[in-house]
Amino acid sequence: MTTIRYCILLVCIVFQTSIYAQNSEIDSLKSTLTNPNNSTERIIELYYKIGLKSLLYDTEESEFYKSKLDSIWSNNTKYNKANLYALQLQAKIYRLNDISDKAIDTYIKVLKLNPDSATVANVHFNLGMIYSNMRLNDKALKSYEKSLDIYKQLNINYQIPNIYGSIADIYNYNTFEYEKAEEYYKQAINSYILLDMVSQKSIQGIQSLSVIHHNLGRLYIFQNKYNKAEENLFQSLNLAKEISDSLGIVQTSIIIGELYNTIKIYDKAYIILKDFESIYSDYPFYIQAEYLREWTKTLAAKDDFKQSYSYSKKYIDVRDSMYTYQSLAMVAEAEDKYNKEKLEAELKYQTQKSKSRYLTVIVFIISALLITVVLLYILVRKNNRMKIEHLNRELIQKDLDVKRNQLLNASIKHTEKINTLNEINSDLKQFILNEKLQQQSIRALQQIISKTESGTKVSRWEEFETRFSELHNDFFERLTAKHPNLSVNERKICAMLRLNMSNPDIANLLAIETKSVNVAKSRLRQKLNLEQGTDIFSYIMKF
């Protein structure tokens, strides 16, 4: 599973249980809203609270209450708070729908209204999340730091652990500065301890602390600090069990199994993973794939080759289903965005067309303004053409993004299949050497090996390079022109960074270990003569 997908699942774990509590709160707020004695100020507060809490599960309801706030503001501009709340809801809706540019613009509008300090801190926290998702790491860190400073000044301590955790995630998953990530994860844990959320039985607080320990445990795995990784992962597991968080339990258990497989303590991996053998299929594709991958490794290590082979086929099937589902979802999302933008463009065009007709009538009525009207008409038409051209460029770019994701999915899928088949072949060969089999059985196994090997002869890199060149046909030319001394492997890593591939995916495609990717990146930075603090990902994206 890629790092980004993994982070998304952990966020879902934190919000899953809170949704149920939010529903009851929303019902209570709606009941209060029916009170005929409510003042306008009180109604504004209720609209905002309901819209805010509805964001977790129903953005349409949030949009409804946002429109209510807009209506109050348009009818009487003295209610500034209605406008402020409406903008905040709109910004959050944009962020949830992944319309980052509009979300940022709307949050900046909020700041220009000079809100109270707590609102300013909240805006900077949300901007930090948006910038982090866009991999604008410097902007994200600055926004988080501003939010952190304000919350500290206001003594609003419940938000501080979340900010520490968010900063740590940037260093852990975006910039790979593990020492800084470790420092901020520890600060987040200490902040949760000071808030005493565990003894207070705060479900969301315990879930958040469980996620922090989970992320810190994974970080220690990346650093090969396996004892610390084990300690933090079990702390995460125990916290998840304390609040009966089934999704958190299975997620953490799989990572513990991965840890034990990595350090070759297969008996412990078997004990941890065995409990989920009969229920893993109840969870999302991402979790099924993670589980089947580690369970297959564990069974193979314990010489249960028959079961290992069976689960390896299930693993491949789940991966195929997962990528098929993702591809369909991407296509549906792209189509939906295209239709919305097409409709907006058509509405704009019709509006401009109506204006043009009105101006034409004015030309016939007021001859004295003929020249002015004609010039204005030309400018409007030119503006329309520019907007249409801009829209076409955006649609082309979105089409390129879809093709890029298809390339990445196809490459990862192809690599995963080859790696799995190679592992199975290796296990079968070892099984033939270790076991005394009849000659007929040996020939049958050798035929299976021969068939699978014949299917892995296609070069992973050649297929990747061909598809990549179709998408970025002049990337290698510009890269080589600027850096002619790069080796073939370094050019490969540059291409994969251009596609925003994660370390595990790069390792799979190059058939090397994940830690070797970090070493290769470090050497590549030196080869590119990058200054300290310069993000290699941002630099490669310029080509």
N, C-alpha and C positions, 0 to 999 in steps of 0.2 A: 504494500500500500504506500502511495506517495505521502510525503510529509504533509502536504496541504490537505489531502483527503483525511489524513489521520487527525489533524487539528480540528477539522470540521466535525468529525465524529465526537471528539472530546467535548466540544462546545455543546453539541446536541445532548450529551449526557448531563451536562450541568443544567440545561434548561428543561429537560424532559419532565422531572418531577414538579418543578415550579409551575408548570402550565396548569396543573390541576388546582393548585392553590389560587392561581390568578383567576380562574373561572369563577370561583366562589366570591372573590373580591369584586369582580366585575358585576356579578349579580347584585351584590350589596350596594355598589355605587349606583347602579341603574335604579334600584329601589329608592335610594336617597334622592335621585334626580326627579322623581315624580312629586316631591313635596312642593305644593303650590306657594309656599312661603320662601322659597329659595330666592336670594338676590341674584342679580346678573353676575356679580363677581363670583358667587358660589357656583352658579351654573357653568361659568368659564372653567373653574377649577375642576369640576366634575367631568366636563367634556374632555379636558386634557388627560385626566387620570384614566378614564375609560379607554380613550384612544391609545394611550401609552401602553396600557396593560394588554390591549387587544393585539398589539403588534406581534406577540409571540406566536399567535396561531391564526389570525384573520386580519390581513392588511386592509381588506375592503371595509371592515368595520372601523378601522382606524381612519381611513380616508373619509368615511361618513362623518365622524366626529370632527375631523379636521375641517370639513366643509361647514359644519355648524359654527365653528370658531370664526371662520372666514366671514360668515354671514353676520355675526355679531359685530365684527370689526368694520365691515362695509356699511352697516346701518348706523354705527356710532363710533367714530375714530377715537373717542376718548378712552375706549377700552383697549389700551395698548397691549395689555397682557394677552388678549385674545389673538392678536396678530403674532406675538412672540411665540405662544404655544402652537399656533397653526404652522408656523415655519419650522419649529422643532419636530413636530409630527411629520411634516412633509420630508424633512431631511432624513429622518429615520426610515421612512417608507422607501425613499430613493436608495438608501444604503442596503436595506434588506432585498431590494430588487436588483442590486448590483449596478445601479446607475451612479457610479462614483463621482463623475464630474458635477452632475447636478446636486448631489448630496453635499459636496464640498462648497459649491456656490451658495447653497441654502444656509449652511452653517455659518458661512462668512456674513451673510445677511443678518443672521441672529446676533452675531458679535457686534455688528454696526448699530444695533438697537440699544447698546449699553445695558445689558441685563445684569442681574445680581451676580456676585462672585461664584456662587454655587453653579449657576447656569453656565458661566464662562468655563468653569472647570469641566463640567459635563460635556460641553461642546468640544473642548480640546481632547478629551478622552475619546469621543466618537471620531474626531478627525484622525487621531492616532490609529484607530482600528482601520479606517479607510486607507490611509497611507500605507499601513503595513500590508494590507491585502494587495495593494498596487505595487508592492516592493519598493516604495519610496522610503527607504529605511531611515534616512537622516531626518526627513520631515516627520515621520512617525515618532521617532525618539524625542524630537523637540516638542511635539504636541503632548506626548505622555508626560514629559518632564514639567511642562507648564501646568498640566492638570494636577500632577502630584504636588507641586509647590502650593497651589491654591488650596487643595484639600487639606494639606498639613496646616496651613495658616488658619483655616476655618475649623480645624479639629473634627473634620468629617472622616473618621478613620475607617469606616466600613468599605470605602472604595479603594483605599491604599493598597491592600493585598492584590486586588485585581490589576492595578496598574503595574505593580512590580512583576506580576506574572506575565502580563502582556509584553513588557520590555524584555523579560527573559526569553519569551518565545521568539522575538525578533533576533536576538543574539544566537539562539539555539538553532532555529530553522531557516532564517534568512541569510545571516552573515556568518554563521558557523564559528562565532567567537565563544567557545564553550566555557572559558573561565568566567567571562562576564555573565553569561547565562546562568551559570551555577550560583554566582554571587546574588543575582536578583531573585532566583528561585528561593534561595535561603532567606532573603529578606521578606519575600511573600509569606513563607511558612512562619517566620517569627511574628509577622503582623497578624496572621490568623490566630496564633497562640495568644498574643496580647488581647485580641478581641474575645478570646475564650468561647468561640462558636461551637466547639465540640461539646463542652460541658453544658452549653445552653441548648443543645439539640437542634441547632439551626441546620435544616436539611440542605439548603443551598450553600451555606458556609462549609459544611462537611464535604459536599460534593466538590466544591471549588478546591478545598485543601487536598482532596483525593486526587484531583487532576494535576495539581502542582507536584505532588509526590510522584505521580505517574510520569510526568514530563521530565522531572529530575532523574528518575530511574533510567529512562531512555537515554538521557544525556550521558549518564555514567556508562551505559553500554557502549555509546559511541567512543568514549574515552578509555574503554577497556578497564574501567574501575568496577569490577563485577561484584565485589562485596557491598560497596555502597549502592550499586544498582539494585541488588537483591533486597537490601534493607528498605529502600524507598518504595520499591514496588510492592513489598508486603505491607508497608504502612498504607499505601494507596488501597490495596485489596481489603485490608481490615476496615478502613473507613467506608468503603463501598458496601461491605457486608453489614456494617452498623446501621445503615439506612436502607438496606435491602435494594440496593441499586444494581439490578441484574445486568444491565448493559455495562456498567462500570466493572462489575465482577468478571464478566467474560473477557472484556477488553484487557484488563490488567493480567488476568490469568494467562492469556495467550502470550503476552509479552514476557511473563515469567518463564513460560515454556520455551520461548525463543532464547532467553538468557541461558537456561540450563542446556539447551541444545548447543549454544555457542561455546560454552565451557565444558561440553561433553559429559555432563552429569545427567545421563539419559534416564536413569531410574526416577529422578525427581521430576524431570520433564513429563515422563509417562504418568506419574501420579497426578500432577497438576492438570494435564490435558485430558486424561481419561474421563473425568467427570462430565465433560461436555460432548462426548462422542455421540450421544443419542439426541442431543438438543441443539447442536450447532446450526442445523438447518433452519431453526426458528429465527435466526438473526439475519441482518442485512448482508448483501453479497460481500461487502468489504470484510466483514468479520468472518464470514464463512471461508473466504479465500485465505485470510491470515491463519485461521485455525487449521485448515486442511494442509497448508504448506508446512506448518510446524509439526502437526500430527504425523504427516508422511515421513518427515525427517526422523522423528522419534521412533516410529515403527521400524524403519530401515536400520537405524542404529541398534535396535534390539533384535535384528535378524528375522523380523517377521516380514519377509519380502512379499508374501502373497497379499497381506493386508496393506502393506506399503504401496504396492502396485495398484491395488484397488482404489485407495484413497488418492493416489496421485492422479488417476483418471478423473475422479470427482473434482479434484482441484482444478484441472484443466477445464472441465465443463463449467465450473463456477466462474472462472476467469473469463471464459468466452461469453457467458451470459451477462456478466458484469459489464464487459466492454460493449456488448450489443445494446444493453439498456442505456449505457451512457451515451452511445452514439445517437440512439433514437431521441434521447432527451436533449442532446445538443442541437439536433436538427429541428426538433419541435420548438426549442427556445429561439433559435435563429429565425425560424419561420414566423414565430409570434412577434418578435421584435421588428422583422421586416414589414409585416402587415401593419403594425402600429405606426411605424415611421412613414409607410406609404400613405396611410390614412391621414396622418398629420400633414404630410406634404400636399395631399390633395385638398385638404381643408384650407391650407395656406394659399394654395393656388387659386381656389374658388374665391377666397376673400380678396386676394389681389385683383382677380378678374372683375369682381364687382366694383372695386374701387376704380379700376380703369374705365369701366362703363360710365360710372358717375362723372369722372373727369372729362370723358368725351362729350357728355351732355353739357357740362359747364363750358366747354370750348365753343359749342354752337350758341349758347346763350350769351356769354360774355366774350365778345370778340377781342376786347382790350387785353384779356389775359391769355390770348391764344399761345403766344410764345412760351410763357411760363408753364402753362398746362402741358404743352408738348414736351418741354424739357423734363418736367416732372414725370410724365408718362414713360419717357425713355429711361429715366433713372429707375423707375419702379420695375420695368421690364428687365433691365440689366440686373437689378437686385434679385429678381426671381430666377434668372438664369444662373446667377452665382449660387443661390441657395440650392437649386436643383443639382448643379454640378457638385456642390459640397455633399449633398445627400448621396449622389452616385458614388463619390469617393468613399464615403462611410460604408455603403453597402458592399463595395469592392473589398474594403478592408475587413469587413465582417466575414465575407466569403473566404478571404485568406486565412482568417483566424480559424474558421471551421476546418479548412484543409490542413492547417497546422496541427490542430487537435487530432484529426484523423491520422495524420502521419505519426504523431507521437503514440497514439493508441495502437496503431498497427505495428510499430517498431517494438513497443513494450510487449505486446501480445506475442509477436513472433519470437522475441528473445526468451520470454518465459517458457514457451513451448519447447524451444531448443534446449534450454537449460534443464527442464524437467526430463526430457527424453534422454539427455546425456547422463543425468543422475541415475535414471532407471537402467540404462545400458551398463553403467559402471557397476551398479549393484548386481545386475544379472551376471556379468562377467566374474565378479568376485564370488558369487554364489556357485557358479560352475566350478571354480578353482577349489572352493572349500568343501563342497559336498560331493559325495560319491553317487553319481547318477548313472542310469543306464545310457548307453550310447544313443538310443533313440530320443531320450529326453534332452540330451546335450545338443543333438542336431536341431531339435525343435526350438530350444532356447536360442541357439546361434542364428537360426532363421529369423526369429523375432528381433534380435540385435541387428542383423543385417538390414532388415526392413526399416527399423527406426533410424539407423545411421544414414541410410540413403536419403531419408527425409530431412536430415540436418546439414546436408552439404552446401546448401545455399548460403552464401556469405552474408552474415548479419550486417556487416558494415556496407557492403556493396549495395544491398537493397535499401538501406537507410540513406546512403549518399545519393542514390538515384532519386528517391522520393524528395529528399531535402533540396536537391538542386532544382527540382521542378517548382518548389515553393520560393526559394531564395537563390535565383540563378546566378547572381554575381557576388554572393557572399564570400566565397573562397578567393575570388580574384581581388576583391578589396582588402581582405584580411592579409593575403600574401603580399600585396603591394606595400602595406604598412609594416608588416612583420615577416620578411622573407625567410628568417632563420627558424621558423617554427617547424617542428617535426610532424610526421604524419599523425601520430597519436595526439599531439597537441592541437592540430587542426580539427581532429575528431571531437575532442573535448569542447573546443570553441563552438562547433556546430551544435552540440548538445546543450550547451549553455544558452545559445541563441534561441533554443526551443524551450528554455526554462525547465529542463529536465532535472529531477532530483538525483542525489548521489546514488541511491540504490538502483535507479533506472539506468544511470550512466554505467554503473558497475556491471549490471546485467548485460547491457549491450556490448560492452568491451570485454566481458568474461573475466573480470578482475574483482577483487574484494572492495567493499565500500571504503575501507580506510585507505586503500591505495588511491581512490579517487581524490581524497583530501590532499594526499601527498602530491598527486599530479596537479591539482589546482594551485597548490603553493608554488610548485616549480613554474607553472604557467604564468603566475603573477610576476615572478622574477623575469621570465622571458619577455613579458609584455612591458616591463619597466614601469609597473604601476606604483604610484606613491602610497605610503601608508594611509589607510583610511579610505582609499578609492575602492568602490564596489566593483568587483570583476564582472558581475552580471550586467550592471549598467553600462560598463565599458564595451562589452561584446555586443550589446543591443544596438550600438551605434553603427555597426557594419551592415 
